[in-house]
Structure formats: structure tokens, C-alpha cells
């Protein structure tokens, strides 16, 4: 994916505020052997790019002043309640050095699994992404999780995933081996649901009073 950025010569809180008011977003490119570079990007283009899953897990071609450099999106800050990107960070990558990055998981096949079709269960996705390690050229956009054979009471761990060539789990993920999906039967409460309306009071019991002459 290609990103067009422009050199940013003026920095500081006031300069960043004026930049945002003009429809731009301040950012920085760091890492590698070069010095960090302050940049600015078109806010609307960046805002829409951030909605794309691939933008978060792809090697980006960032063009600044006619020079193109490869980088990863490492961080971005959003306004607390406005649809406004306040700042964005990119990290340069070296084609010969491994990178550590979180990659989204794509789940498939749960609707035809024994857990759902035969056991009346549901499959819960515990994680939506995992951290991996690979060379930039081997970075996948996503990792597929096949749920077609999962049964009730069973789970799929990180080490069960089929990883693309050249891709390995990060060290801490390899050691922890977390559950990424689990199949369970939904629990059903035995108590009837209350309508929320107060119960009507019981009718008073009639008591016959004997006549004194009887």
C-alpha cells in the first residue's frame, strides 16, 4: 500500500494544532539507520486508510519528497470523541531484518463444525490477532483459522494454527500458547424471566362471622 506524506519543518503543540485545522495530520517516521523524520499527511486519506485491515498489517510504501521508504504503521492517536486522527507513527523496516507485528486472524468454517451442526454449540473467538515474527517480504495480511473440525468442549491454541511460509509466532506467544477459539454449549438459565411487573396481591380470604343468636 502506498502512502504520500510531506516533510514537516515546523513542530510543537501550536504548529500541530494549526496543521490539524488545515486538514492535515502530523506524523513521524523512525527506525533504521536514518534519523526520525517529521511528516504531515492528508487527514481524510489517512482516516479512510485506517479503516482498512490491510493498512495495519502490511508493509507500506511511504513517499516523502520523491523518496520512497518501506515502513509499518506502529501507532496512531484518535481524538476522544471526534472522528479525528491526532498523530501517526511509522517504523522503517529493513528487508533483511525480521519484524514483530500483530496480524489479524480470519476465522472460517465454524458454521459447518461438529460443535455447531451436531452439538448445538457456539464458537467463541478469544483473540482477533496474534503477534508474529517474519521478514518483511513474508508478512501476511492475515492468518486463517480453520474451525470446521472443532467439537464442543474443544479449543484451538496458537500453536495449532497453520502459519504461512517464513512466519513464526513471537517468542512470548509461543511460550504462552493462548487459546484463540473455543466451542461451548450456551448455558440456559432455569429461572423464568421476570416481566418486571409487580405481582398482584392475593385476594383476601373471606371469614364468616357467626351471629350471636345462633
N, C-alpha and C positions, 0 to 999 in steps of 0.2 A: 504494500500500500504506500502511496506517495503522499507526502505532506509538504506543503510550501510554507516556509517561515521567513521572517525578515530579521535582520540584525537589529538589536535594541541597544541604543547607546546611552539613553537616559534611564536611570534606575532610582528606586526609592518609592516610598508609600504614595506620595503625591503624584509621581510620574505614572505609577501603575494605575492609580485611580483615573487619571486623565486618559490613559490608554484604554481602559475598560469603557469609559464613557464614549469613546470614538469607535466602539465595536471591535476592539482588539483584545487579545488575551496574552498577558506576559507569560514567558516560559523560560526554561533553561535546558541546555544540552550539556551533559557532563560525562566523564569517564574516558577511558583510553589514555593515550599519551598526550592528547591535546588539552588545552585549558578549558574550563567551563565557558560556555558561550550563551549570553543572554539573548533571547529571541522574542519575537511577538508573532502571533498567529491570528488569522481571521476568526472571530469568535463563533459565528454561525456555522462555518465549515467544521470547526473543531467540535462544537456542540453536537452536531449530527454524526460526526465520525465516532464520538464516544458512545453512541447508541449501538454501534456495530460490534458484535462479539469479536470479530477478527482483529479489530483495531487494538484490542487489549492483549492479544496473544500472537502477534505477527512481527516480523522484522520490518520496520518502517523505513522508507527511503525519504529522508528529510533533506529538502533542498533549501540552502541558505546562500543567497548571493551567487547563485550559479553553481555552487559546490554541493555535491550530494554525499551524505553520510548515513550509514545504517545505525539505527537505534531502536530501543524498546521503550514503550510507554511504561514509566515506573510509578508515577503518582500524579494525581490531579486533585484540586480542591474546588468544591462547589459552594455557592452561596447557601446559607442555611435554609432559605425558603424561596429564593428566586431561581429561575432556570438560567443561571449564570455561572460560567466556568471562571474561577478566580485566578488559577495558576496551573501550569502543567510542567511536568518534569520528564525528560527523556534521557536514557542512558545509552551511550555509544556501545556498539558491540564489535568484537574482533572475530573475523571469520574462523580463526584458528583456536579461539578460546571458548570453552563451554560456558553456557549461560544457565542461570537458575531463574525459572519463571513459572507462574501459575497458569495452568492451561484448563479451559472449561471441559467438563465431562458431558457427553451426549448419551443419554440413556435410550435404549431401544428394546423392543420385544417383551416388555412387561405384560402387555395385554394378552399375549399368547402363552405366557408361562404357566406351568402347573399350579403355581401358587394362586394365580388369578382365575384360571379356567376351571381347575378341579378343586382347589381348596377354598375358594371364596375369600381369598385374602387380598391384601393390597401391598404394593411395593413402595416403601418409603426411600427417598433419595436423601442420604445423610450429608453428602458433600456434593457441591456443584462444580468444584475444580480441585486440582491437585498440583503440587509443586513438583516440577521435573527438572532434569539436567540434560543438556544436549548441546551440540554445536549449532550455531545459528542456522545453518543450511538444513538441519534436520528438525527444526521447530515445527510441530504440528499445530494446526488451528484449533484442534480439539482431540480428545481421546474418547473413543467409543466404548460404552459399557453395555455388553450383551446380557439382557435379563431374561432371555427366552427359556432358560432351563432352571430358573430359580424356583425352589419349593418353599412352602410355608415353614417358617422357623429357621430358614437358612439365610445366610448373608453373603455378600461379596466384599472382599477386602481389596485394598490397594494392590497387593501382590498378585491377585487373581486376574488383573487386567492385562490384556494383550497390548503391549506398547509398540508403537511404530519403530522401525529400524533406527538405531542410533540414539534412542530415547531411554533414559533410566529414571527411576524415582529418585528424588532428592534423598540425601542420607537420613534425615530425621523421619521422612515419610516411610522409607524402607524399614527403619527400626521400629516405628510405632505400628505400621501396617494397619491403618484405621479402616473401619467399616465404611464403605461408600454407599451401600444399599442393603436393605433388609426387608424380608417378606413376613408379614404378620396377618393374623385374622383380626379384624376390628373388634374391639370389646363392646359389648352391648349391656347397658345398664338394666338391671332387673326392676328398678323402681319406675313406676309410671310417671310420665312427665306432668308436672303441675301446670294447670291452665293459668295460674296466677290470680284467679278469682277467689275470694274468701268463701269458705264453706257456709252453707245456710245453717242457722241454728236449729237444733232438733225441736220438734213440736212438743209443747208441754204435755205431760201426762194428766189426763182428766182424773180427778179424785171425787168420788161421790160422798157427800156428807149426809149421814143419816138424820132423819127428822127426830126431834126429841120425843115425839109422841109414839114412835114405833117401839 
